[in-house]
Amino acid sequence: MRVDGSVIVIGRPGRPRPGRFLAAAMVAGGAFMAGRAATAGIGTPVMLLALAGIAGLTVLWSTRANWGAWHRYALAGGAVLTYTWHAFTTAPVRGAGSR
């Protein structure tokens, strides 16, 4: 406790900036997409680690003070941006209906 009566919380610093959370979501999304391109023996653990990592960070950071709408927006934006850049690097699928 400080002299002015305020309490110091140890081990729970403030939340990260939304930009850092956006970067973490994009890194996890990139790892997830890289796992899809790998063989099943390597890709599955990579994908599971990426999902567990971003889920763990979300749970950890969302319990901190001042978590808000911009942080949720950053998480959603990271997912959307990951699928957006992945769409440009994916080979087209040719099905029975293609000419």
MARTISE-708999 format. One record per atom (N, C-alpha, C, O): z, x, y. Coordinates in pm, whole numbers, padded with zeros to 5 digits, always signed. Atoms other than C-alpha are relative to their C-alpha. Last residue first. Layout:
BEGIN
ZXY...
end
This chain:
BEGIN
+00146-00013+00018-06698-01487-02427-00041+00141-00006-00159+00171-00021+00064-00088-00098-06325-01547-02477-00148+00017-00032-00188+00003-00147+00070+00073-00105-06199-01856-02664-00072+00088+00101-00138+00036+00191+00116+00068+00055-06112-01678-02989-00081-00070+00108-00201-00092+00091-00025+00095+00107-05881-01440-02809-00130-00065-00047-00239-00020-00012+00122+00075+00027-05928-01129-02604+00025-00088-00121+00046-00039-00232-00001+00055+00134-05608-01001-02453-00127-00082-00018-00158-00170+00062+00023+00143+00016-05654-00786-02145-00001-00041-00147-00044+00036-00233+00139+00027+00041-05498-00441-02148-00018-00150-00018+00074-00218-00065+00018+00060+00133-05170-00425-01959-00149-00021-00027-00223-00067+00059+00019-00107+00098-05128-00183-01667-00024-00052-00142-00041+00027-00235+00114-00083-00036-05178-00431-01384-00028+00111-00101-00137+00168-00102+00123+00079+00014-04953-00692-01544-00124+00083+00032-00230+00062-00027+00040-00005+00141-04679-00431-01584-00129-00078-00023-00208-00043-00110+00069-00126+00024-04669-00384-01207-00045+00011-00145-00145+00075-00175+00120-00011-00083-04599-00755-01164-00072+00131-00026-00193+00131-00052+00108+00071+00067-04360-00785-01460-00129+00006+00080-00238+00000+00023+00029-00068+00127-04141-00514-01311-00115-00069-00072-00207-00002-00118+00081-00118-00029-04169-00662-00962-00034+00078-00127-00141+00137-00137+00135+00044-00039-04049-01001-01089-00090+00121+00026-00205+00123-00018+00068+00056+00118-03751-00852-01274-00144-00040+00033-00235-00011-00044+00026-00109+00093-03650-00632-00982-00073-00048-00124-00163+00019-00174+00115-00076-00050-03688-00924-00744-00036+00116-00091-00154+00144-00112+00119+00079+00029-03454-01137-00956-00126+00073+00045-00228+00072-00025+00014+00005+00146-03189-00865-00948-00125-00077-00040-00202-00033-00125+00044-00132+00045-03245-00800-00576-00020+00003-00151-00116+00062-00200+00141-00011-00035-03221-01173-00498-00057+00134-00047-00170+00140-00096+00071+00083+00098-02890-01191-00683-00150+00006+00024-00228+00010-00071-00010-00071+00127-02768-00899-00474-00069-00079-00111-00138-00021-00195+00096-00110-00002-02898-01055-00154+00005+00079-00130-00097+00135-00172+00134+00048+00031-02715-01379-00238-00102+00113-00003-00195+00109-00084+00059+00117-00065-02376-01219-00243-00141-00029-00044-00190+00020-00146+00121+00024+00078-02124-00978-00389-00064-00126+00055+00006-00226+00075+00121+00014-00082-01880-00909-00106-00129-00006-00081-00236+00025-00027-00005+00076-00126-01592-00794-00328-00137+00004+00069-00212+00100+00056-00053-00070-00116-01664-00671-00677-00008-00087+00125-00081-00186+00130-00142+00033-00014-01705-00890-00984+00062+00067+00121+00180+00044+00151-00015+00135-00054-02084-00887-00951+00146-00042+00014+00175-00141+00082+00017+00005-00144-02095-00508-00986+00022-00140+00057+00064-00152+00172-00091-00089-00072-01946-00491-01333-00010-00017+00150+00091-00034+00218-00137+00049+00018-02120-00796-01480+00099+00084+00080+00188+00030+00146-00011+00129-00069-02455-00696-01333+00141-00055-00010+00197-00101+00089-00009-00026-00144-02412-00334-01438+00016-00130+00078+00091-00135+00176-00130-00060-00029-02334-00443-01794+00018+00029+00148+00125+00004+00203-00100+00107+00013-02634-00677-01805+00139+00054+00031+00218-00013+00099+00009+00081-00122-02857-00401-01665+00099-00117-00007+00152-00159+00095-00035-00076-00120-02739-00158-01933-00003-00085+00126+00092-00081+00204-00146-00014-00005-02740-00407-02221+00044+00074+00126+00147+00041+00185-00060+00132-00026-03099-00505-02146+00152+00008+00010+00213-00054+00098+00038+00041-00136-03216-00144-02115+00064-00135+00035+00119-00152+00144-00079-00078-00095-03021-00040-02425-00031-00038+00144+00060-00046+00228-00137+00049+00006-03173-00324-02627+00091+00075+00097+00176+00014+00161-00003+00131-00065-03525-00231-02513+00141-00057+00002+00184-00113+00103+00021-00021-00144-03474+00134-02598+00009-00132+00074+00072-00140+00179-00124-00050-00062-03323+00044-02937-00013+00023+00151+00082+00000+00225-00107+00100+00006-03624-00177-03018+00132+00051+00057+00193-00019+00137+00008+00099-00107-03885+00068-02894+00113-00101+00000+00164-00137+00106-00044-00058-00126-03791+00364-03112+00010-00107+00108+00104-00107+00187-00120-00080+00024-03804+00215-03461+00055+00062+00126+00176+00085+00136-00118+00086+00015-04045-00059-03351+00128+00080-00017+00233+00039+00033-00012+00055+00135-04304+00187-03222+00131-00078-00011+00221-00063+00072-00035-00097+00103-04336+00227-02847+00003-00068-00137-00011-00190-00149+00118-00079+00034-04525+00006-02600+00028+00098-00114-00066+00150-00175+00100+00087+00061-04255-00261-02588-00121+00078-00046-00187+00039-00143-00040+00028+00138-03991+00005-02530-00099-00090-00071-00117-00079-00193+00036-00119+00076-04177+00121-02220+00037-00018-00148-00033+00030-00236+00145+00003+00023-04154-00234-02089-00048+00122-00077-00141+00111-00158+00029+00111+00090-03776-00238-02136-00150-00005-00033-00188-00021-00149-00041-00044+00134-03740+00106-01980-00030-00109-00104-00073-00079-00215+00096-00100+00044-03941-00011-01680+00031+00052-00139-00059+00072-00221+00123+00069+00035-03728-00323-01652-00107+00095-00049-00181+00064-00143-00025+00069+00127-03410-00117-01663-00125-00075-00047-00156-00075-00166-00010-00104+00103-03547+00113-01394+00022-00063-00137-00041-00024-00235+00136-00049+00028-03658-00188-01188+00000+00110-00105-00091+00117-00187+00073+00104+00074-03317-00355-01217-00141+00046-00034-00191+00015-00143-00055+00003+00136-03141-00032-01117-00073-00104-00085-00101-00079-00202+00048-00120+00070-03371+00005-00815+00050+00002-00144-00026+00037-00235+00143+00021+00025-03303-00354-00707-00057+00118-00078-00133+00099-00173+00006+00093+00113-02928-00290-00746-00145-00033-00037-00177-00048-00155-00038-00078+00119-02956+00015-00524-00006-00088-00125-00046-00043-00232+00110-00089+00034-03147-00189-00268+00029+00084-00123-00060+00110-00204+00100+00069+00080-02882-00462-00280-00118+00088-00040-00175+00070-00147+00097+00068-00085-02616-00216-00162-00105-00068-00086-00132-00022-00197+00110-00084-00047-02346-00137-00411-00093-00080+00091-00090-00203+00093+00123+00017+00076-02031-00349-00426-00107+00093+00052-00101+00133+00168+00089+00107-00040-01708-00223-00281-00129-00002-00080-00161+00094-00150+00056-00013-00133-01478+00006-00473-00095-00115+00030-00126-00196-00058+00090+00111-00027-01284-00121-00773-00056+00012+00141-00025-00070+00227+00091+00023+00112-01105+00176-00930-00096-00115+00021-00179-00140-00066+00053-00121+00060-00807+00175-00695-00090-00039-00117-00054-00124-00199+00035+00028+00139-00745-00128-00475-00067+00125-00057-00171+00168-00007+00111-00083+00043-00565-00031-00154-00023-00029-00148+00068-00014-00229-00008-00053+00136-00347-00310-00021-00125+00081-00029-00236+00039+00003+00117+00032+00082-00304-00379+00348+00011+00072-00135+00075+00176-00146-00023+00109+00092+00048-00370+00490-00119-00036-00086-00106-00118-00177+00028+00128-00067-00025-00163+00801+00015-00120-00093-00006-00234-00049-00105+00026-00098+00149+00138+00646-00021-00135+00067+00076-00204+00100+00008-00075-00124-00083+00125+00347+00115-00038+00093+00188-00134+00069+00000+00084-00116+00000+00000+00000+00000+00090+00124+00068+00192+00127
end
